[in-house]
């Protein structure tokens, strides 16, 4: 298993890309924004995105989630509905 931390937005939130070295299948963890940047990272690393993982519902962690899911068609895992800020 490998990983890369990708700072996103002008606040430099840490989004992570994790992947299997053997299969090149990846997950993006907490895509807080800058979906184009994240997709470019995936392409540059030769990875196939399989899912998006959210650790909690704060905007700085989920800001790019729905756009990334829509553009790639991958599922979103987590968090519980109660973890999102109202």
C-alpha positions in Angstrom: 0.0 0.0 0.0 1.3 3.4 -0.9 0.0 6.9 -0.3 0.5 10.5 -1.3 -0.7 13.6 0.6 -2.1 16.3 -1.8 -2.7 19.7 -0.2 -5.9 21.3 -1.7 -7.4 24.8 -1.8 -5.7 27.9 -0.6 -6.1 26.6 3.0 -3.8 23.6 2.1 -6.1 20.9 3.5 -4.5 17.5 3.3 -6.3 15.1 1.0 -4.7 11.7 0.7 -4.6 9.3 -2.2 -4.0 5.7 -1.1 -3.4 2.8 -3.5 -2.4 -0.8 -4.0 1.0 -1.1 -5.7 0.1 -4.4 -7.3 -3.3 -3.4 -8.8 -2.9 0.4 -9.0 -6.4 0.8 -7.6 -6.9 3.8 -5.5 -9.1 5.7 -3.0 -9.1 9.4 -2.4 -9.5 10.3 1.3 -11.2 13.6 2.2 -11.2 15.5 -1.1 -11.7 19.0 0.3 -11.6 20.6 -3.2 -9.6 21.1 -6.4 -11.0 18.1 -8.2 -9.0 18.8 -11.3 -5.8 18.7 -9.3 -6.8 15.4 -7.7 -7.7 13.8 -11.1 -4.3 15.0 -12.5 -2.5 13.4 -9.6 -4.4 10.1 -10.1 -3.6 10.2 -13.8 0.1 11.1 -13.2 0.5 8.2 -10.9 -1.2 5.8 -13.3 -4.0 5.0 -10.8 -7.6 3.9 -11.2 -9.9 5.5 -8.7 -12.2 3.0 -7.0 -13.8 5.0 -4.2 -13.9 8.1 -2.1 -13.5 7.8 1.6 -14.7 10.5 4.0 -13.4 10.5 7.6 -15.9 13.1 8.8 -18.3 15.7 7.4 -16.5 19.0 7.8 -16.5 21.1 4.7 -12.7 21.2 4.4 -12.7 17.4 4.1 -15.8 16.9 1.8 -15.8 20.1 -0.4 -14.9 18.3 -3.6 -16.6 15.0 -2.9 -19.7 15.2 -4.9 -18.0 16.7 -8.0 -15.3 14.0 -7.8 -18.0 11.2 -7.5 -20.0 12.7 -10.3 -17.1 13.0 -12.7 -15.7 9.5 -11.9 -18.8 7.5 -11.1 -17.1 6.0 -8.0 -18.9 5.3 -4.7 -18.5 7.4 -1.5 -17.9 5.7 1.8 -18.6 7.4 5.1 -19.2 9.2 7.2 -22.4 8.9 9.1 -25.1 11.5 8.4 -24.7 12.8 12.0 -21.0 13.6 11.3 -21.9 16.4 8.9 -22.2 20.0 10.2 -25.6 21.5 9.9 
